[in-house]
Amino acid sequence: MMVPSARCECYGSGSYQVCTDSYTDAAGNVHISSHDSEGHTYSVDSGSSTGPGGEHVIESHDSEGNSYSVKSWSDAAGIHSTDSEGNTCTITPTGQTIGCGE
């Protein structure tokens, strides 16, 4: 079990400053939010889970409606991953790569 942790950092000088707060909750999900001295805000949340087939799934989404996910698993044919943008990658037991940004 992960222990929750938090961090706050601010950058800038003079009248403009950006502050970012981040923490990892007890389940291991990461939460990041930022705001600046002009009132702009932005946040992103990321978490992981196990899918119905035993695959590892990492998902993130932000306050602007963007999202991204990656699913990975292994079997006799190798180690595989696929993401929400249609990218795929397989590394075979012999070390051959298939997909993987080629």
NUMIVO-407420 format. One record per atom (N, C-alpha, C, O): residue number from 1; residue in three letters; atom name; x, y, z. Coordinates in Angstrom, 2 decimals. Example, Ala and Ser with C-alpha at 12.3 -4.5 7.8 and 13.67 -1.06 7.14 Angstrom:
NUMIVO-407420
+-----+---------+-------+---------+---------+---------+
: num : residuo : atomo :       u :       v :       w :
+-----+---------+-------+---------+---------+---------+
:   1 :     ALA :     N :   13.19 :   -5.69 :    7.80 :
:   1 :     ALA :    CA :   12.30 :   -4.50 :    7.80 :
:   1 :     ALA :     C :   13.20 :   -3.30 :    7.80 :
:   1 :     ALA :     O :   14.24 :   -3.32 :    8.46 :
:   2 :     SER :     N :   12.85 :   -2.25 :    7.08 :
:   2 :     SER :    CA :   13.67 :   -1.06 :    7.14 :
:   2 :     SER :     C :   12.90 :    0.03 :    7.87 :
:   2 :     SER :     O :   13.41 :    1.14 :    8.04 :
+-----+---------+-------+---------+---------+---------+
***
This chain:
NUMIVO-407420
+-----+---------+-------+---------+---------+---------+
: num : residuo : atomo :       u :       v :       w :
+-----+---------+-------+---------+---------+---------+
:   1 :     MET :     N :    0.84 :   -1.18 :    0.00 :
:   1 :     MET :    CA :    0.00 :    0.00 :    0.00 :
:   1 :     MET :     C :    0.88 :    1.24 :    0.00 :
:   1 :     MET :     O :    1.85 :    1.32 :    0.75 :
:   2 :     MET :     N :    0.54 :    2.21 :   -0.84 :
:   2 :     MET :    CA :    1.32 :    3.44 :   -0.92 :
:   2 :     MET :     C :    0.83 :    4.43 :    0.14 :
:   2 :     MET :     O :   -0.35 :    4.47 :    0.47 :
:   3 :     VAL :     N :    1.75 :    5.20 :    0.65 :
:   3 :     VAL :    CA :    1.42 :    6.24 :    1.61 :
:   3 :     VAL :     C :    1.17 :    7.52 :    0.84 :
:   3 :     VAL :     O :    2.00 :    7.89 :    0.00 :
:   4 :     PRO :     N :    0.07 :    8.22 :    1.08 :
:   4 :     PRO :    CA :   -0.20 :    9.47 :    0.37 :
:   4 :     PRO :     C :    0.93 :   10.48 :    0.57 :
:   4 :     PRO :     O :    1.48 :   10.60 :    1.67 :
:   5 :     SER :     N :    1.28 :   11.18 :   -0.49 :
:   5 :     SER :    CA :    2.30 :   12.22 :   -0.39 :
:   5 :     SER :     C :    1.82 :   13.45 :   -1.13 :
:   5 :     SER :     O :    1.03 :   13.34 :   -2.07 :
:   6 :     ALA :     N :    2.28 :   14.61 :   -0.71 :
:   6 :     ALA :    CA :    1.85 :   15.86 :   -1.33 :
:   6 :     ALA :     C :    3.05 :   16.78 :   -1.52 :
:   6 :     ALA :     O :    4.03 :   16.72 :   -0.78 :
:   7 :     ARG :     N :    2.94 :   17.66 :   -2.55 :
:   7 :     ARG :    CA :    4.01 :   18.62 :   -2.80 :
:   7 :     ARG :     C :    3.39 :   19.86 :   -3.43 :
:   7 :     ARG :     O :    2.48 :   19.76 :   -4.25 :
:   8 :     CYS :     N :    3.89 :   21.03 :   -3.06 :
:   8 :     CYS :    CA :    3.43 :   22.29 :   -3.64 :
:   8 :     CYS :     C :    4.67 :   23.09 :   -4.02 :
:   8 :     CYS :     O :    5.59 :   23.26 :   -3.21 :
:   9 :     GLU :     N :    4.69 :   23.59 :   -5.25 :
:   9 :     GLU :    CA :    5.82 :   24.40 :   -5.73 :
:   9 :     GLU :     C :    5.28 :   25.61 :   -6.46 :
:   9 :     GLU :     O :    4.29 :   25.51 :   -7.19 :
:  10 :     CYS :     N :    5.92 :   26.75 :   -6.29 :
:  10 :     CYS :    CA :    5.54 :   27.97 :   -7.00 :
:  10 :     CYS :     C :    6.76 :   28.53 :   -7.72 :
:  10 :     CYS :     O :    7.88 :   28.48 :   -7.22 :
:  11 :     TYR :     N :    6.51 :   29.07 :   -8.91 :
:  11 :     TYR :    CA :    7.58 :   29.63 :   -9.74 :
:  11 :     TYR :     C :    7.16 :   31.01 :  -10.22 :
:  11 :     TYR :     O :    5.97 :   31.29 :  -10.35 :
:  12 :     GLY :     N :    8.14 :   31.84 :  -10.48 :
:  12 :     GLY :    CA :    7.87 :   33.16 :  -11.02 :
:  12 :     GLY :     C :    8.43 :   34.24 :  -10.12 :
:  12 :     GLY :     O :    8.82 :   33.99 :   -8.98 :
:  13 :     SER :     N :    8.45 :   35.42 :  -10.66 :
:  13 :     SER :    CA :    8.91 :   36.56 :   -9.87 :
:  13 :     SER :     C :    8.07 :   37.78 :  -10.26 :
:  13 :     SER :     O :    7.42 :   37.79 :  -11.30 :
:  14 :     GLY :     N :    8.09 :   38.75 :   -9.44 :
:  14 :     GLY :    CA :    7.28 :   39.93 :   -9.71 :
:  14 :     GLY :     C :    5.81 :   39.63 :   -9.55 :
:  14 :     GLY :     O :    5.41 :   38.94 :   -8.62 :
:  15 :     SER :     N :    5.01 :   40.15 :  -10.47 :
:  15 :     SER :    CA :    3.57 :   40.01 :  -10.32 :
:  15 :     SER :     C :    3.01 :   38.71 :  -10.89 :
:  15 :     SER :     O :    1.84 :   38.40 :  -10.65 :
:  16 :     TYR :     N :    3.81 :   37.95 :  -11.63 :
:  16 :     TYR :    CA :    3.29 :   36.71 :  -12.22 :
:  16 :     TYR :     C :    3.91 :   35.50 :  -11.53 :
:  16 :     TYR :     O :    5.13 :   35.41 :  -11.37 :
:  17 :     GLN :     N :    3.06 :   34.57 :  -11.14 :
:  17 :     GLN :    CA :    3.53 :   33.36 :  -10.47 :
:  17 :     GLN :     C :    2.61 :   32.20 :  -10.82 :
:  17 :     GLN :     O :    1.40 :   32.37 :  -10.97 :
:  18 :     VAL :     N :    3.20 :   31.00 :  -10.95 :
:  18 :     VAL :    CA :    2.46 :   29.76 :  -11.19 :
:  18 :     VAL :     C :    2.74 :   28.82 :  -10.03 :
:  18 :     VAL :     O :    3.89 :   28.62 :   -9.65 :
:  19 :     CYS :     N :    1.68 :   28.25 :   -9.47 :
:  19 :     CYS :    CA :    1.84 :   27.29 :   -8.37 :
:  19 :     CYS :     C :    1.24 :   25.95 :   -8.79 :
:  19 :     CYS :     O :    0.18 :   25.90 :   -9.41 :
:  20 :     THR :     N :    1.92 :   24.89 :   -8.44 :
:  20 :     THR :    CA :    1.47 :   23.54 :   -8.75 :
:  20 :     THR :     C :    1.39 :   22.73 :   -7.47 :
:  20 :     THR :     O :    2.34 :   22.69 :   -6.69 :
:  21 :     ASP :     N :    0.26 :   22.09 :   -7.27 :
:  21 :     ASP :    CA :    0.06 :   21.18 :   -6.15 :
:  21 :     ASP :     C :   -0.05 :   19.78 :   -6.71 :
:  21 :     ASP :     O :   -0.76 :   19.56 :   -7.70 :
:  22 :     SER :     N :    0.63 :   18.83 :   -6.12 :
:  22 :     SER :    CA :    0.51 :   17.44 :   -6.57 :
:  22 :     SER :     C :    0.50 :   16.52 :   -5.37 :
:  22 :     SER :     O :    1.13 :   16.78 :   -4.34 :
:  23 :     TYR :     N :   -0.23 :   15.44 :   -5.53 :
:  23 :     TYR :    CA :   -0.21 :   14.42 :   -4.49 :
:  23 :     TYR :     C :   -0.53 :   13.07 :   -5.09 :
:  23 :     TYR :     O :   -1.17 :   12.95 :   -6.14 :
:  24 :     THR :     N :   -0.08 :   12.05 :   -4.40 :
:  24 :     THR :    CA :   -0.38 :   10.67 :   -4.73 :
:  24 :     THR :     C :   -1.25 :   10.12 :   -3.62 :
:  24 :     THR :     O :   -0.87 :   10.15 :   -2.45 :
:  25 :     ASP :     N :   -2.43 :    9.62 :   -3.99 :
:  25 :     ASP :    CA :   -3.32 :    9.12 :   -2.96 :
:  25 :     ASP :     C :   -2.96 :    7.70 :   -2.55 :
:  25 :     ASP :     O :   -2.04 :    7.09 :   -3.11 :
:  26 :     ALA :     N :   -3.68 :    7.17 :   -1.59 :
:  26 :     ALA :    CA :   -3.37 :    5.85 :   -1.03 :
:  26 :     ALA :     C :   -3.47 :    4.74 :   -2.06 :
:  26 :     ALA :     O :   -2.83 :    3.70 :   -1.91 :
:  27 :     ALA :     N :   -4.26 :    4.93 :   -3.12 :
:  27 :     ALA :    CA :   -4.40 :    3.92 :   -4.17 :
:  27 :     ALA :     C :   -3.32 :    4.04 :   -5.24 :
:  27 :     ALA :     O :   -3.28 :    3.22 :   -6.16 :
:  28 :     GLY :     N :   -2.44 :    5.05 :   -5.13 :
:  28 :     GLY :    CA :   -1.38 :    5.25 :   -6.10 :
:  28 :     GLY :     C :   -1.75 :    6.16 :   -7.25 :
:  28 :     GLY :     O :   -0.96 :    6.33 :   -8.18 :
:  29 :     ASN :     N :   -2.94 :    6.74 :   -7.22 :
:  29 :     ASN :    CA :   -3.35 :    7.67 :   -8.27 :
:  29 :     ASN :     C :   -2.67 :    9.02 :   -8.05 :
:  29 :     ASN :     O :   -2.53 :    9.48 :   -6.91 :
:  30 :     VAL :     N :   -2.25 :    9.66 :   -9.14 :
:  30 :     VAL :    CA :   -1.55 :   10.94 :   -9.07 :
:  30 :     VAL :     C :   -2.50 :   12.06 :   -9.47 :
:  30 :     VAL :     O :   -3.21 :   11.95 :  -10.47 :
:  31 :     HIS :     N :   -2.52 :   13.13 :   -8.69 :
:  31 :     HIS :    CA :   -3.39 :   14.28 :   -8.93 :
:  31 :     HIS :     C :   -2.52 :   15.53 :   -8.96 :
:  31 :     HIS :     O :   -1.77 :   15.79 :   -8.01 :
:  32 :     ILE :     N :   -2.61 :   16.29 :  -10.04 :
:  32 :     ILE :    CA :   -1.80 :   17.50 :  -10.19 :
:  32 :     ILE :     C :   -2.73 :   18.65 :  -10.57 :
:  32 :     ILE :     O :   -3.57 :   18.49 :  -11.45 :
:  33 :     SER :     N :   -2.58 :   19.78 :   -9.92 :
:  33 :     SER :    CA :   -3.34 :   20.96 :  -10.30 :
:  33 :     SER :     C :   -2.43 :   22.18 :  -10.23 :
:  33 :     SER :     O :   -1.53 :   22.26 :   -9.39 :
:  34 :     SER :     N :   -2.67 :   23.12 :  -11.12 :
:  34 :     SER :    CA :   -1.88 :   24.34 :  -11.11 :
:  34 :     SER :     C :   -2.79 :   25.54 :  -11.30 :
:  34 :     SER :     O :   -3.89 :   25.44 :  -11.86 :
:  35 :     HIS :     N :   -2.32 :   26.67 :  -10.83 :
:  35 :     HIS :    CA :   -3.02 :   27.93 :  -11.01 :
:  35 :     HIS :     C :   -1.99 :   29.05 :  -11.07 :
:  35 :     HIS :     O :   -0.90 :   28.94 :  -10.51 :
:  36 :     ASP :     N :   -2.34 :   30.12 :  -11.76 :
:  36 :     ASP :    CA :   -1.42 :   31.23 :  -11.83 :
:  36 :     ASP :     C :   -2.05 :   32.49 :  -11.25 :
:  36 :     ASP :     O :   -3.23 :   32.51 :  -10.89 :
:  37 :     SER :     N :   -1.24 :   33.52 :  -11.17 :
:  37 :     SER :    CA :   -1.70 :   34.76 :  -10.54 :
:  37 :     SER :     C :   -2.72 :   35.51 :  -11.40 :
:  37 :     SER :     O :   -3.27 :   36.51 :  -10.96 :
:  38 :     GLU :     N :   -2.98 :   35.03 :  -12.63 :
:  38 :     GLU :    CA :   -3.99 :   35.65 :  -13.49 :
:  38 :     GLU :     C :   -5.32 :   34.88 :  -13.45 :
:  38 :     GLU :     O :   -6.25 :   35.23 :  -14.18 :
:  39 :     GLY :     N :   -5.42 :   33.84 :  -12.61 :
:  39 :     GLY :    CA :   -6.66 :   33.12 :  -12.44 :
:  39 :     GLY :     C :   -6.83 :   31.89 :  -13.32 :
:  39 :     GLY :     O :   -7.88 :   31.26 :  -13.29 :
:  40 :     HIS :     N :   -5.83 :   31.54 :  -14.10 :
:  40 :     HIS :    CA :   -5.91 :   30.34 :  -14.94 :
:  40 :     HIS :     C :   -5.67 :   29.10 :  -14.09 :
:  40 :     HIS :     O :   -4.84 :   29.12 :  -13.17 :
:  41 :     THR :     N :   -6.40 :   28.01 :  -14.39 :
:  41 :     THR :    CA :   -6.22 :   26.76 :  -13.67 :
:  41 :     THR :     C :   -6.11 :   25.61 :  -14.66 :
:  41 :     THR :     O :   -6.59 :   25.69 :  -15.79 :
:  42 :     TYR :     N :   -5.47 :   24.54 :  -14.22 :
:  42 :     TYR :    CA :   -5.32 :   23.33 :  -15.02 :
:  42 :     TYR :     C :   -5.10 :   22.17 :  -14.06 :
:  42 :     TYR :     O :   -4.42 :   22.31 :  -13.05 :
:  43 :     SER :     N :   -5.68 :   21.01 :  -14.39 :
:  43 :     SER :    CA :   -5.44 :   19.84 :  -13.55 :
:  43 :     SER :     C :   -5.37 :   18.58 :  -14.40 :
:  43 :     SER :     O :   -5.94 :   18.52 :  -15.49 :
:  44 :     VAL :     N :   -4.66 :   17.59 :  -13.89 :
:  44 :     VAL :    CA :   -4.57 :   16.29 :  -14.54 :
:  44 :     VAL :     C :   -4.58 :   15.22 :  -13.46 :
:  44 :     VAL :     O :   -3.94 :   15.36 :  -12.41 :
:  45 :     ASP :     N :   -5.29 :   14.15 :  -13.73 :
:  45 :     ASP :    CA :   -5.38 :   13.00 :  -12.81 :
:  45 :     ASP :     C :   -4.96 :   11.76 :  -13.57 :
:  45 :     ASP :     O :   -5.32 :   11.58 :  -14.73 :
:  46 :     SER :     N :   -4.21 :   10.90 :  -12.91 :
:  46 :     SER :    CA :   -3.74 :    9.68 :  -13.53 :
:  46 :     SER :     C :   -3.87 :    8.53 :  -12.54 :
:  46 :     SER :     O :   -3.59 :    8.69 :  -11.35 :
:  47 :     GLY :     N :   -4.29 :    7.38 :  -13.04 :
:  47 :     GLY :    CA :   -4.44 :    6.23 :  -12.17 :
:  47 :     GLY :     C :   -4.21 :    4.94 :  -12.93 :
:  47 :     GLY :     O :   -4.18 :    4.93 :  -14.16 :
:  48 :     SER :     N :   -4.06 :    3.87 :  -12.21 :
:  48 :     SER :    CA :   -3.84 :    2.57 :  -12.85 :
:  48 :     SER :     C :   -4.80 :    1.54 :  -12.26 :
:  48 :     SER :     O :   -5.27 :    1.67 :  -11.13 :
:  49 :     SER :     N :   -5.07 :    0.53 :  -13.06 :
:  49 :     SER :    CA :   -5.97 :   -0.53 :  -12.63 :
:  49 :     SER :     C :   -5.61 :   -1.81 :  -13.39 :
:  49 :     SER :     O :   -4.75 :   -1.81 :  -14.26 :
:  50 :     THR :     N :   -6.28 :   -2.87 :  -13.03 :
:  50 :     THR :    CA :   -6.13 :   -4.14 :  -13.73 :
:  50 :     THR :     C :   -7.41 :   -4.39 :  -14.52 :
:  50 :     THR :     O :   -8.50 :   -4.37 :  -13.96 :
:  51 :     GLY :     N :   -7.26 :   -4.63 :  -15.83 :
:  51 :     GLY :    CA :   -8.41 :   -4.88 :  -16.69 :
:  51 :     GLY :     C :   -8.97 :   -6.27 :  -16.49 :
:  51 :     GLY :     O :   -8.40 :   -7.07 :  -15.75 :
:  52 :     PRO :     N :  -10.09 :   -6.57 :  -17.15 :
:  52 :     PRO :    CA :  -10.78 :   -7.85 :  -16.97 :
:  52 :     PRO :     C :   -9.95 :   -9.05 :  -17.43 :
:  52 :     PRO :     O :  -10.16 :  -10.17 :  -16.95 :
:  53 :     GLY :     N :   -9.01 :   -8.83 :  -18.35 :
:  53 :     GLY :    CA :   -8.15 :   -9.91 :  -18.82 :
:  53 :     GLY :     C :   -6.82 :   -9.99 :  -18.09 :
:  53 :     GLY :     O :   -5.93 :  -10.74 :  -18.49 :
:  54 :     GLY :     N :   -6.67 :   -9.20 :  -17.01 :
:  54 :     GLY :    CA :   -5.43 :   -9.19 :  -16.25 :
:  54 :     GLY :     C :   -4.42 :   -8.17 :  -16.74 :
:  54 :     GLY :     O :   -3.33 :   -8.06 :  -16.18 :
:  55 :     GLU :     N :   -4.76 :   -7.41 :  -17.79 :
:  55 :     GLU :    CA :   -3.85 :   -6.42 :  -18.31 :
:  55 :     GLU :     C :   -3.75 :   -5.22 :  -17.37 :
:  55 :     GLU :     O :   -4.68 :   -4.91 :  -16.63 :
:  56 :     HIS :     N :   -2.60 :   -4.55 :  -17.42 :
:  56 :     HIS :    CA :   -2.36 :   -3.36 :  -16.62 :
:  56 :     HIS :     C :   -2.83 :   -2.16 :  -17.44 :
:  56 :     HIS :     O :   -2.44 :   -2.01 :  -18.60 :
:  57 :     VAL :     N :   -3.65 :   -1.29 :  -16.85 :
:  57 :     VAL :    CA :   -4.21 :   -0.15 :  -17.56 :
:  57 :     VAL :     C :   -3.84 :    1.13 :  -16.80 :
:  57 :     VAL :     O :   -4.07 :    1.24 :  -15.60 :
:  58 :     ILE :     N :   -3.27 :    2.10 :  -17.53 :
:  58 :     ILE :    CA :   -2.97 :    3.41 :  -16.97 :
:  58 :     ILE :     C :   -3.81 :    4.43 :  -17.75 :
:  58 :     ILE :     O :   -3.77 :    4.46 :  -18.98 :
:  59 :     GLU :     N :   -4.54 :    5.25 :  -17.02 :
:  59 :     GLU :    CA :   -5.41 :    6.24 :  -17.65 :
:  59 :     GLU :     C :   -5.15 :    7.61 :  -17.04 :
:  59 :     GLU :     O :   -4.91 :    7.73 :  -15.84 :
:  60 :     SER :     N :   -5.21 :    8.64 :  -17.87 :
:  60 :     SER :    CA :   -5.11 :   10.00 :  -17.36 :
:  60 :     SER :     C :   -6.10 :   10.89 :  -18.11 :
:  60 :     SER :     O :   -6.45 :   10.62 :  -19.25 :
:  61 :     HIS :     N :   -6.53 :   11.93 :  -17.44 :
:  61 :     HIS :    CA :   -7.41 :   12.92 :  -18.06 :
:  61 :     HIS :     C :   -7.16 :   14.27 :  -17.40 :
:  61 :     HIS :     O :   -6.75 :   14.36 :  -16.25 :
:  62 :     ASP :     N :   -7.42 :   15.33 :  -18.19 :
:  62 :     ASP :    CA :   -7.16 :   16.67 :  -17.66 :
:  62 :     ASP :     C :   -8.42 :   17.51 :  -17.65 :
:  62 :     ASP :     O :   -9.48 :   17.09 :  -18.12 :
:  63 :     SER :     N :   -8.29 :   18.70 :  -17.12 :
:  63 :     SER :    CA :   -9.44 :   19.60 :  -16.96 :
:  63 :     SER :     C :   -9.89 :   20.21 :  -18.28 :
:  63 :     SER :     O :  -10.91 :   20.89 :  -18.32 :
:  64 :     GLU :     N :   -9.15 :   19.98 :  -19.37 :
:  64 :     GLU :    CA :   -9.54 :   20.50 :  -20.68 :
:  64 :     GLU :     C :  -10.22 :   19.44 :  -21.54 :
:  64 :     GLU :     O :  -10.48 :   19.67 :  -22.72 :
:  65 :     GLY :     N :  -10.51 :   18.28 :  -20.94 :
:  65 :     GLY :    CA :  -11.22 :   17.22 :  -21.66 :
:  65 :     GLY :     C :  -10.33 :   16.25 :  -22.40 :
:  65 :     GLY :     O :  -10.84 :   15.38 :  -23.10 :
:  66 :     ASN :     N :   -9.02 :   16.38 :  -22.28 :
:  66 :     ASN :    CA :   -8.10 :   15.45 :  -22.93 :
:  66 :     ASN :     C :   -7.96 :   14.19 :  -22.09 :
:  66 :     ASN :     O :   -8.01 :   14.25 :  -20.86 :
:  67 :     SER :     N :   -7.78 :   13.05 :  -22.76 :
:  67 :     SER :    CA :   -7.55 :   11.81 :  -22.03 :
:  67 :     SER :     C :   -6.57 :   10.94 :  -22.81 :
:  67 :     SER :     O :   -6.41 :   11.09 :  -24.02 :
:  68 :     TYR :     N :   -5.93 :   10.04 :  -22.09 :
:  68 :     TYR :    CA :   -4.95 :    9.14 :  -22.68 :
:  68 :     TYR :     C :   -4.92 :    7.87 :  -21.84 :
:  68 :     TYR :     O :   -5.00 :    7.94 :  -20.61 :
:  69 :     SER :     N :   -4.80 :    6.72 :  -22.49 :
:  69 :     SER :    CA :   -4.67 :    5.48 :  -21.74 :
:  69 :     SER :     C :   -3.70 :    4.54 :  -22.44 :
:  69 :     SER :     O :   -3.52 :    4.58 :  -23.66 :
:  70 :     VAL :     N :   -3.08 :    3.69 :  -21.64 :
:  70 :     VAL :    CA :   -2.16 :    2.67 :  -22.13 :
:  70 :     VAL :     C :   -2.51 :    1.37 :  -21.44 :
:  70 :     VAL :     O :   -2.71 :    1.33 :  -20.23 :
:  71 :     LYS :     N :   -2.59 :    0.31 :  -22.23 :
:  71 :     LYS :    CA :   -2.87 :   -1.03 :  -21.70 :
:  71 :     LYS :     C :   -1.69 :   -1.91 :  -22.04 :
:  71 :     LYS :     O :   -1.21 :   -1.89 :  -23.18 :
:  72 :     SER :     N :   -1.20 :   -2.68 :  -21.09 :
:  72 :     SER :    CA :   -0.07 :   -3.58 :  -21.34 :
:  72 :     SER :     C :   -0.33 :   -4.94 :  -20.71 :
:  72 :     SER :     O :   -1.02 :   -5.05 :  -19.69 :
:  73 :     TRP :     N :    0.22 :   -5.98 :  -21.34 :
:  73 :     TRP :    CA :    0.06 :   -7.34 :  -20.85 :
:  73 :     TRP :     C :    1.16 :   -8.20 :  -21.47 :
:  73 :     TRP :     O :    1.84 :   -7.79 :  -22.42 :
:  74 :     SER :     N :    1.32 :   -9.38 :  -20.93 :
:  74 :     SER :    CA :    2.30 :  -10.31 :  -21.49 :
:  74 :     SER :     C :    1.64 :  -11.67 :  -21.66 :
:  74 :     SER :     O :    0.73 :  -12.05 :  -20.92 :
:  75 :     ASP :     N :    2.13 :  -12.40 :  -22.65 :
:  75 :     ASP :    CA :    1.67 :  -13.76 :  -22.90 :
:  75 :     ASP :     C :    2.81 :  -14.52 :  -23.58 :
:  75 :     ASP :     O :    3.93 :  -14.03 :  -23.63 :
:  76 :     ALA :     N :    2.54 :  -15.70 :  -24.08 :
:  76 :     ALA :    CA :    3.58 :  -16.52 :  -24.69 :
:  76 :     ALA :     C :    4.22 :  -15.85 :  -25.90 :
:  76 :     ALA :     O :    5.36 :  -16.17 :  -26.25 :
:  77 :     ALA :     N :    3.52 :  -14.92 :  -26.56 :
:  77 :     ALA :    CA :    4.04 :  -14.24 :  -27.75 :
:  77 :     ALA :     C :    4.91 :  -13.04 :  -27.40 :
:  77 :     ALA :     O :    5.56 :  -12.49 :  -28.29 :
:  78 :     GLY :     N :    4.93 :  -12.62 :  -26.14 :
:  78 :     GLY :    CA :    5.78 :  -11.49 :  -25.73 :
:  78 :     GLY :     C :    5.08 :  -10.53 :  -24.81 :
:  78 :     GLY :     O :    4.10 :  -10.87 :  -24.14 :
:  79 :     ILE :     N :    5.62 :   -9.32 :  -24.78 :
:  79 :     ILE :    CA :    5.07 :   -8.22 :  -23.98 :
:  79 :     ILE :     C :    4.42 :   -7.25 :  -24.94 :
:  79 :     ILE :     O :    5.03 :   -6.86 :  -25.94 :
:  80 :     HIS :     N :    3.20 :   -6.85 :  -24.65 :
:  80 :     HIS :    CA :    2.42 :   -6.03 :  -25.57 :
:  80 :     HIS :     C :    1.92 :   -4.76 :  -24.89 :
:  80 :     HIS :     O :    1.70 :   -4.74 :  -23.68 :
:  81 :     SER :     N :    1.76 :   -3.71 :  -25.69 :
:  81 :     SER :    CA :    1.09 :   -2.51 :  -25.21 :
:  81 :     SER :     C :    0.32 :   -1.88 :  -26.35 :
:  81 :     SER :     O :    0.69 :   -1.99 :  -27.52 :
:  82 :     THR :     N :   -0.75 :   -1.22 :  -25.99 :
:  82 :     THR :    CA :   -1.55 :   -0.46 :  -26.94 :
:  82 :     THR :     C :   -2.07 :    0.77 :  -26.21 :
:  82 :     THR :     O :   -2.35 :    0.71 :  -25.01 :
:  83 :     ASP :     N :   -2.20 :    1.89 :  -26.94 :
:  83 :     ASP :    CA :   -2.69 :    3.09 :  -26.28 :
:  83 :     ASP :     C :   -3.94 :    3.61 :  -26.96 :
:  83 :     ASP :     O :   -4.37 :    3.09 :  -27.99 :
:  84 :     SER :     N :   -4.51 :    4.64 :  -26.38 :
:  84 :     SER :    CA :   -5.77 :    5.19 :  -26.87 :
:  84 :     SER :     C :   -5.61 :    5.95 :  -28.19 :
:  84 :     SER :     O :   -6.61 :    6.37 :  -28.77 :
:  85 :     GLU :     N :   -4.39 :    6.14 :  -28.66 :
:  85 :     GLU :    CA :   -4.14 :    6.80 :  -29.93 :
:  85 :     GLU :     C :   -3.88 :    5.80 :  -31.05 :
:  85 :     GLU :     O :   -3.56 :    6.19 :  -32.17 :
:  86 :     GLY :     N :   -4.01 :    4.50 :  -30.75 :
:  86 :     GLY :    CA :   -3.83 :    3.46 :  -31.76 :
:  86 :     GLY :     C :   -2.41 :    2.95 :  -31.91 :
:  86 :     GLY :     O :   -2.15 :    2.13 :  -32.79 :
:  87 :     ASN :     N :   -1.49 :    3.41 :  -31.08 :
:  87 :     ASN :    CA :   -0.12 :    2.91 :  -31.14 :
:  87 :     ASN :     C :   -0.04 :    1.54 :  -30.48 :
:  87 :     ASN :     O :   -0.67 :    1.31 :  -29.45 :
:  88 :     THR :     N :    0.73 :    0.63 :  -31.08 :
:  88 :     THR :    CA :    0.91 :   -0.70 :  -30.52 :
:  88 :     THR :     C :    2.39 :   -1.04 :  -30.47 :
:  88 :     THR :     O :    3.19 :   -0.50 :  -31.24 :
:  89 :     CYS :     N :    2.73 :   -1.92 :  -29.57 :
:  89 :     CYS :    CA :    4.12 :   -2.37 :  -29.45 :
:  89 :     CYS :     C :    4.12 :   -3.79 :  -28.89 :
:  89 :     CYS :     O :    3.41 :   -4.10 :  -27.94 :
:  90 :     THR :     N :    4.93 :   -4.64 :  -29.51 :
:  90 :     THR :    CA :    5.15 :   -5.99 :  -29.00 :
:  90 :     THR :     C :    6.65 :   -6.25 :  -28.99 :
:  90 :     THR :     O :    7.36 :   -5.95 :  -29.95 :
:  91 :     ILE :     N :    7.11 :   -6.79 :  -27.89 :
:  91 :     ILE :    CA :    8.50 :   -7.26 :  -27.80 :
:  91 :     ILE :     C :    8.42 :   -8.76 :  -27.60 :
:  91 :     ILE :     O :    7.92 :   -9.25 :  -26.59 :
:  92 :     THR :     N :    8.94 :   -9.50 :  -28.59 :
:  92 :     THR :    CA :    8.85 :  -10.95 :  -28.56 :
:  92 :     THR :     C :    9.86 :  -11.53 :  -27.58 :
:  92 :     THR :     O :   10.78 :  -10.83 :  -27.15 :
:  93 :     PRO :     N :    9.70 :  -12.80 :  -27.22 :
:  93 :     PRO :    CA :   10.66 :  -13.44 :  -26.31 :
:  93 :     PRO :     C :   12.10 :  -13.43 :  -26.84 :
:  93 :     PRO :     O :   13.04 :  -13.53 :  -26.06 :
:  94 :     THR :     N :   12.27 :  -13.32 :  -28.16 :
:  94 :     THR :    CA :   13.63 :  -13.26 :  -28.74 :
:  94 :     THR :     C :   14.16 :  -11.84 :  -28.82 :
:  94 :     THR :     O :   15.29 :  -11.63 :  -29.27 :
:  95 :     GLY :     N :   13.35 :  -10.85 :  -28.39 :
:  95 :     GLY :    CA :   13.80 :   -9.46 :  -28.39 :
:  95 :     GLY :     C :   13.41 :   -8.66 :  -29.62 :
:  95 :     GLY :     O :   13.75 :   -7.48 :  -29.71 :
:  96 :     GLN :     N :   12.72 :   -9.26 :  -30.56 :
:  96 :     GLN :    CA :   12.26 :   -8.54 :  -31.74 :
:  96 :     GLN :     C :   11.16 :   -7.57 :  -31.36 :
:  96 :     GLN :     O :   10.30 :   -7.91 :  -30.55 :
:  97 :     THR :     N :   11.18 :   -6.36 :  -31.93 :
:  97 :     THR :    CA :   10.12 :   -5.41 :  -31.68 :
:  97 :     THR :     C :    9.20 :   -5.32 :  -32.90 :
:  97 :     THR :     O :    9.65 :   -5.30 :  -34.04 :
:  98 :     ILE :     N :    7.93 :   -5.27 :  -32.63 :
:  98 :     ILE :    CA :    6.91 :   -5.14 :  -33.66 :
:  98 :     ILE :     C :    6.08 :   -3.92 :  -33.31 :
:  98 :     ILE :     O :    5.54 :   -3.84 :  -32.21 :
:  99 :     GLY :     N :    5.98 :   -2.98 :  -34.24 :
:  99 :     GLY :    CA :    5.32 :   -1.70 :  -33.93 :
:  99 :     GLY :     C :    6.31 :   -0.83 :  -33.20 :
:  99 :     GLY :     O :    7.37 :   -0.53 :  -33.74 :
: 100 :     CYS :     N :    5.99 :   -0.43 :  -32.02 :
: 100 :     CYS :    CA :    6.92 :    0.29 :  -31.12 :
: 100 :     CYS :     C :    7.49 :    1.55 :  -31.77 :
: 100 :     CYS :     O :    8.67 :    1.85 :  -31.61 :
: 101 :     GLY :     N :    6.66 :    2.27 :  -32.51 :
: 101 :     GLY :    CA :    7.11 :    3.54 :  -33.09 :
: 101 :     GLY :     C :    7.91 :    3.39 :  -34.36 :
: 101 :     GLY :     O :    8.53 :    4.36 :  -34.81 :
: 102 :     GLU :     N :    7.91 :    2.22 :  -34.94 :
: 102 :     GLU :    CA :    8.69 :    2.00 :  -36.16 :
: 102 :     GLU :     C :    8.04 :    2.64 :  -37.34 :
: 102 :     GLU :     O :    8.56 :    2.55 :  -38.46 :
+-----+---------+-------+---------+---------+---------+
***
